[in-house]
Amino acid sequence: MTHPLKGKVALVAGATRGAGRGIAVELGAAGATVYVTGRTTRARRSEYDRPETIEDTADLVTEAGGDGIAVPADHLDPAQVRAVVERIAAERGRLDVLVNDIWGGEHLFEWDTPLWEHDLDNGLRLLRLAVETHAITSHHALPLLLRHPGGLVVEMTDGTAEYNRDRYRNSFFYDLAKTSVLRMAFALGHELGPRGATAVALTPGWMRSELMLDHFGVGEDNWRDALDRVPHFAISETPRYVGRAVAALAADPDVARFNGQSLSSGGLAREYGFTDVDGSRPDAWRYLVEVQDAGKPADTTGYR
């Protein structure tokens, strides 16, 4: 089907940039109506002070073939989240897909810094942004999602449950945040499954977000220029790749088989047969284990 999600309604919470934007656009390309939320608008920026806006994301959704609707919201404020859901209910009467991609913690964690040396205020705010926002959003959105059978909740995180179980992820606060989101999907699976809905945790691989490209001083058109400095960046993927993973899940009538599970963009690409925008199929988490973490030279042969 050209537009398998036509008539479906999605809320991508945290869609200003990165994975959230990629997911929103791919849901739009599949024909969905997509409400995109975030704190940065054309009139006001968040503390990120980045140029990307939710209006830009909504325009990209519409250009892709869907109906993009930008709604400013701070997902730490329950009243604002409740208002978003009430608007969706009034305008559409349903919610078929909820993507919890709220994050905002890139500038708040300190790499390889132990808990007692880490800035406490920053660490606690990171937990609020990464965990509390997801709980608030699900609390208000799930009653609407459960009005119709077959709803899907996608909890976005970094790392699969298998990978994160045995590895320390950057700092106490980062590790705790990403592991908590994995557990959220597991718990929601138990609560939603008997009620006709599905919850999963989903991770992209090494994603070429706007921030990541800026960090390496490259753009999407010349990202390979960064490989001289960071050879393993060769396994990276665009935000649209994980977007296609969400769109595939949302269009799958048998998606309940994944309920409560931890999934990855690369794993779902093998399952559903989609590719990244360049036609490749990166399998970042297998690469990280078998090549990067194993101390081998960068070589993506067989991994994309």
Salt bridges, closest charged atoms under 4 A:
GLU26 OE2 - ARG240 NE 2.53
GLU26 OE2 - ARG244 NE 3.22
GLU47 OE1 - ARG39 NH1 2.85
GLU47 OE2 - ARG125 NH2 3.41
ASP49 OD1 - ARG45 NH1 3.22
GLU52 OE1 - ARG17 NE 2.82
GLU52 OE2 - ARG50 NH2 2.63
ASP56 OD1 - ARG42 NH2 2.94
ASP59 OD2 - ARG42 NH2 2.74
ASP67 OD2 - ARG92 NH2 3.14
GLU91 OE2 - ARG87 NE 2.90
ASP96 OD1 - ARG94 NH2 2.74
GLU110 OE2 - HIS118 ND1 3.81
GLU132 OE2 - ARG128 NH2 3.07
GLU155 OE1 - HIS134 ND1 2.53
ASP158 OD2 - ARG169 NH2 2.85
ASP166 OD1 - ARG165 NE 3.59
ASP214 OD2 - ARG50 NH1 2.52
GLU220 OE2 - ARG208 NH2 2.78
ASP252 OD2 - ARG257 NH1 2.53
ASP254 OD2 - ARG257 NH1 3.76
GLU271 OE2 - ARG257 NH2 2.75
ASP278 OD2 - ARG304 NH2 3.48
ASP283 OD2 - ARG270 NH1 2.43
ASP283 OD2 - ARG286 NE 2.91
GLU290 OE1 - ARG286 NH1 3.59
ASP293 OD2 - ARG167 NE 3.33
